[in-house]
Amino acid sequence: MTSNNGARGRFSPRPVPPPETAKGILRPRQQNAANNHARLAAGERVARYVEWYWAVRWDRRGQPPFQAEVLSYPCVNLTFERTHERTGAFVTGVWTTKYRRELAGEGETFGVKFRAGGFGAFTGLDVGALSDTSVPATDIFPAADTLADAVLATADAEIRRDLIEDFLVAAQRDEESHGDDQAYRQVLAIIEAMEHDRDLTRVDQVAARFGIPVRTLQRLFRRYVGAGPKWVLRRYRLQDGAHLLAEGRASDLAALALELGYFDQAHFSNEFAKEIGMPPLEYAKISLPS
């Protein structure tokens, strides 16, 4: 990657969701009781590629481990971790199944959530090669160990953000010279529509709306996002469903299934149980306060 200090984007991605949102976190009330979770918006210098930062801290000394579970967003995360399992900086690709992590003892993670497609645009890598895997950040950013030491040496989230953004600005490749700008713009627009327009339920609808062949769309998503467009559509809808159920805002499963674009309640319930590990009503029951 070549250095480029002109890191301000020439377009304005959609604003970051409110930091307090729990979308994607399974059983959010139980997880909030087990750890301290917070989000921080990305700074303007890197907002073209980074959506937000997230921090998790826990202290379960003298308590049993807690199994944290997440329906991850279709994006890459750069994390700085100090846990009983590992310490340092890591890059984790799109996780296509339910992501599980054991919270044991005392630990913390400070994460950088790249935009869907953002890591691929920033690094020039084929992000599909990172799907369902986590690698040392030094595999991609040779100076990441030094950055990890600096990030983990302070507990202040805003200082951590500034350290990371200084690093990313210095490492940023010259996107224009690689001819990726237009493709990344297209990916951002498609992802925006997929996440927020529930009328989009099939890949052919997406391809027709944006005037590109389905195969081209699939190649674009493998290169930039790391997962196929069909999976991305389903992941956003499952996140919506799980969030509404955990908030007690969806008692009519048939209506919810139709709202999320499923053919019927059975299709929604089957896919939900396969991905989450339990039927929707059971998930709602254990997620809501007793």
C-alpha positions in Angstrom: 0.0 0.0 0.0 1.3 3.5 -0.8 1.1 6.3 1.6 -1.6 8.9 1.0 -2.5 11.6 3.5 -5.4 12.8 1.5 -7.7 10.5 3.4 -11.0 12.5 3.2 -13.5 10.8 1.0 -15.1 12.4 -2.1 -18.5 11.1 -1.2 -20.4 10.9 2.1 -21.3 7.3 3.3 -24.4 6.9 5.3 -24.0 8.2 8.9 -23.1 5.7 11.5 -26.0 4.2 13.5 -26.4 5.4 17.0 -23.6 4.0 19.2 -26.1 2.4 21.6 -27.7 0.1 19.0 -27.6 -3.6 19.8 -28.4 -4.9 16.3 -26.3 -8.0 15.6 -25.7 -8.8 19.3 -27.7 -11.9 20.3 -29.4 -11.9 23.7 -28.3 -8.3 24.2 -29.6 -8.0 27.8 -27.6 -11.0 28.9 -24.5 -9.8 27.1 -24.8 -6.3 28.6 -24.9 -7.9 32.0 -21.8 -10.0 31.2 -19.6 -7.3 29.7 -19.3 -3.6 29.1 -20.0 -2.9 25.5 -19.7 0.5 23.8 -19.4 2.0 20.3 -17.6 5.1 19.0 -18.2 6.8 15.6 -15.3 6.8 13.1 -13.5 10.1 12.6 -13.8 12.0 9.3 -10.3 11.0 8.1 -11.2 7.4 7.8 -15.0 7.4 7.6 -14.8 6.5 3.9 -13.7 3.0 5.0 -14.5 2.6 8.7 -18.0 2.7 10.1 -17.4 2.6 13.8 -15.2 1.4 16.7 -16.5 -0.9 19.4 -15.1 -1.9 22.8 -15.9 -4.8 25.1 -14.5 -5.2 28.6 -15.3 -7.9 31.1 -14.2 -9.2 34.5 -15.6 -12.7 35.2 -13.0 -13.7 37.7 -14.7 -16.0 40.2 -17.6 -16.5 37.8 -18.2 -19.1 35.1 -17.3 -18.1 31.5 -20.0 -16.5 29.4 -20.6 -17.5 25.8 -21.1 -14.3 23.8 -22.8 -14.7 20.4 -23.1 -12.3 17.5 -24.7 -12.3 14.1 -21.8 -10.4 12.6 -22.2 -7.7 10.0 -20.9 -8.4 6.4 -17.6 -6.7 7.1 -14.0 -7.1 8.2 -12.9 -6.2 11.8 -9.5 -5.1 13.0 -9.3 -5.9 16.7 -6.9 -5.2 19.5 -7.3 -7.8 22.2 -6.1 -8.8 25.6 -7.8 -12.0 26.7 -7.0 -15.4 28.2 -6.7 -16.8 24.7 -4.6 -14.2 22.9 -3.2 -10.7 23.0 -2.3 -8.5 20.1 -3.9 -7.2 16.9 -6.0 -9.4 14.6 -8.0 -9.1 11.3 -11.2 -11.1 11.2 -13.0 -11.6 7.9 -16.8 -11.9 7.3 -18.2 -14.6 9.6 -20.9 -16.4 7.8 -22.2 -18.4 10.8 -23.1 -17.3 14.3 -19.9 -16.0 15.9 -19.2 -17.4 19.4 -16.7 -16.2 21.9 -16.0 -17.2 25.4 -15.6 -14.4 27.9 -13.5 -15.8 30.8 -11.4 -14.2 33.4 -10.6 -10.6 32.7 -10.2 -9.2 29.3 -10.9 -6.6 26.6 -11.2 -6.0 22.9 -11.1 -2.8 21.0 -12.4 -3.3 17.4 -12.4 -1.4 14.2 -15.6 -2.2 12.1 -14.8 -1.5 8.5 -17.7 -0.7 6.2 -19.0 -3.6 4.1 -16.5 -3.5 1.2 -14.3 -0.9 3.0 -11.4 -3.2 3.9 -11.2 -4.5 0.4 -11.1 -1.0 -1.0 -8.6 0.2 1.6 -6.1 -2.7 1.2 -6.7 -3.9 -2.3 -7.1 -7.4 -1.1 -9.7 -10.0 -2.3 -11.6 -10.1 1.0 -13.2 -13.4 0.1 -10.0 -15.1 1.2 -10.5 -13.9 4.7 -14.1 -15.2 5.2 -14.6 -17.2 8.4 -11.0 -16.8 9.6 -9.0 -14.6 11.9 -5.3 -13.8 11.2 -2.6 -11.8 12.9 -2.9 -8.2 11.8 0.8 -8.2 10.9 0.0 -10.5 8.0 -1.6 -7.5 6.4 -0.2 -4.5 8.2 3.5 -5.2 9.1 3.6 -2.5 11.8 0.5 -3.7 13.5 2.3 -5.0 16.6 3.7 -1.6 17.4 0.2 -0.2 17.0 -1.3 -2.9 19.2 1.1 -2.1 22.0 0.2 1.6 21.8 -3.6 0.9 21.7 -3.5 -1.5 24.6 -1.3 0.8 26.7 -4.2 3.2 27.1 -7.8 2.7 28.2 -9.1 5.9 26.7 -11.3 5.1 23.7 -10.8 8.4 21.9 -7.0 8.2 22.2 -7.2 4.7 20.8 -9.3 5.9 17.9 -6.8 8.7 17.2 -3.9 6.2 17.3 -5.6 3.9 14.9 -6.7 6.6 12.5 -3.2 8.1 12.4 -1.9 4.6 11.4 -4.6 4.0 8.8 -4.1 7.4 7.2 -0.4 6.7 6.9 -1.0 3.3 5.5 -3.8 4.2 3.1 -3.2 3.1 -0.5 -3.8 5.5 -3.4 -7.2 4.1 -4.4 -7.6 6.3 -7.5 -4.4 4.9 -9.1 -5.8 1.3 -8.6 -9.1 2.1 -10.4 -11.2 0.9 -7.5 -13.1 4.1 -6.6 -16.0 3.5 -8.9 -16.4 -0.1 -7.9 -16.3 0.7 -4.2 -18.9 3.5 -4.6 -21.1 0.9 -6.3 -20.7 -1.5 -3.5 -21.5 1.1 -0.9 -24.7 2.0 -2.7 -25.8 -1.6 -3.1 -25.1 -2.4 0.6 -27.1 0.6 1.7 -30.1 -0.6 -0.3 -29.7 -4.2 0.9 -29.6 -3.2 4.6 -32.4 -0.7 4.6 -34.9 -1.6 1.8 -36.8 -4.7 2.9 -38.5 -4.8 -0.5 -35.2 -6.2 -1.8 -35.4 -9.9 -1.1 -33.7 -11.5 -4.1 -30.3 -11.1 -5.8 -31.9 -10.6 -9.2 -33.9 -7.7 -7.8 -30.7 -6.1 -6.6 -29.0 -6.7 -9.9 -31.9 -5.2 -11.9 -32.1 -2.1 -9.7 -28.4 -1.3 -10.1 -28.2 -2.4 -13.7 -25.5 -5.0 -13.4 -25.5 -8.8 -14.3 -25.9 -11.2 -11.4 -22.5 -12.7 -12.0 -20.8 -9.3 -11.9 -22.6 -8.6 -8.6 -21.4 -11.9 -7.2 -17.8 -11.2 -8.2 -17.9 -7.7 -6.8 -19.2 -9.0 -3.5 -16.5 -11.7 -3.2 -13.8 -9.1 -4.0 -14.9 -6.3 -1.7 -17.4 -7.8 0.9 -16.2 -11.3 1.4 -19.6 -13.0 1.1 -22.2 -13.4 -1.7 -25.1 -11.0 -2.2 -27.7 -13.6 -1.3 -26.0 -14.3 2.1 -25.7 -10.5 2.7 -29.5 -10.0 2.1 -30.4 -12.9 4.5 -27.9 -11.8 7.1 -29.4 -8.3 7.3 -32.9 -9.7 7.5 -32.0 -12.2 10.2 -30.3 -9.3 12.2 -33.5 -7.3 11.9 -35.6 -10.3 13.0 -33.4 -11.1 16.0 -33.3 -7.5 17.1 -37.1 -7.1 16.9 -37.7 -10.4 18.8 -35.2 -9.5 21.5 -36.9 -6.1 22.0 -40.3 -7.7 22.3 -41.5 -5.9 19.2 -42.6 -8.9 17.1 -45.2 -11.2 18.5 -46.8 -12.1 15.2 -44.3 -14.4 13.5 -46.3 -14.6 10.2 -46.3 -10.8 9.9 -42.7 -10.6 10.8 -41.7 -13.1 8.2 -43.5 -11.2 5.5 -42.1 -7.9 6.7 -38.6 -9.4 6.4 -39.2 -10.7 2.9 -39.6 -14.4 3.6 -42.1 -16.5 1.6 -43.9 -17.5 4.8 -43.5 -18.1 8.5 -42.0 -21.6 8.1 -39.2 -20.4 5.9 -38.3 -17.7 8.4 -38.5 -20.0 11.4 -36.4 -22.7 9.8 -33.7 -20.3 8.7 -33.7 -18.5 12.1 -33.4 -21.8 14.0 -30.6 -22.9 11.7 -28.5 -19.7 12.1 -29.4 -18.8 15.7 -29.7 -22.3 17.2 -33.3 -22.1 18.4 -36.8 -21.2 17.1 -37.8 -17.5 17.0 -40.2 -17.7 19.9 -37.8 -19.5 22.1 -35.2 -16.9 21.3 -37.6 -14.1 22.2 -38.5 -15.8 25.5 -34.8 -16.1 26.7 -33.9 -12.6 25.4 -36.7 -10.7 27.1 -36.5 -9.7 30.8 -38.2 -12.3 33.1 
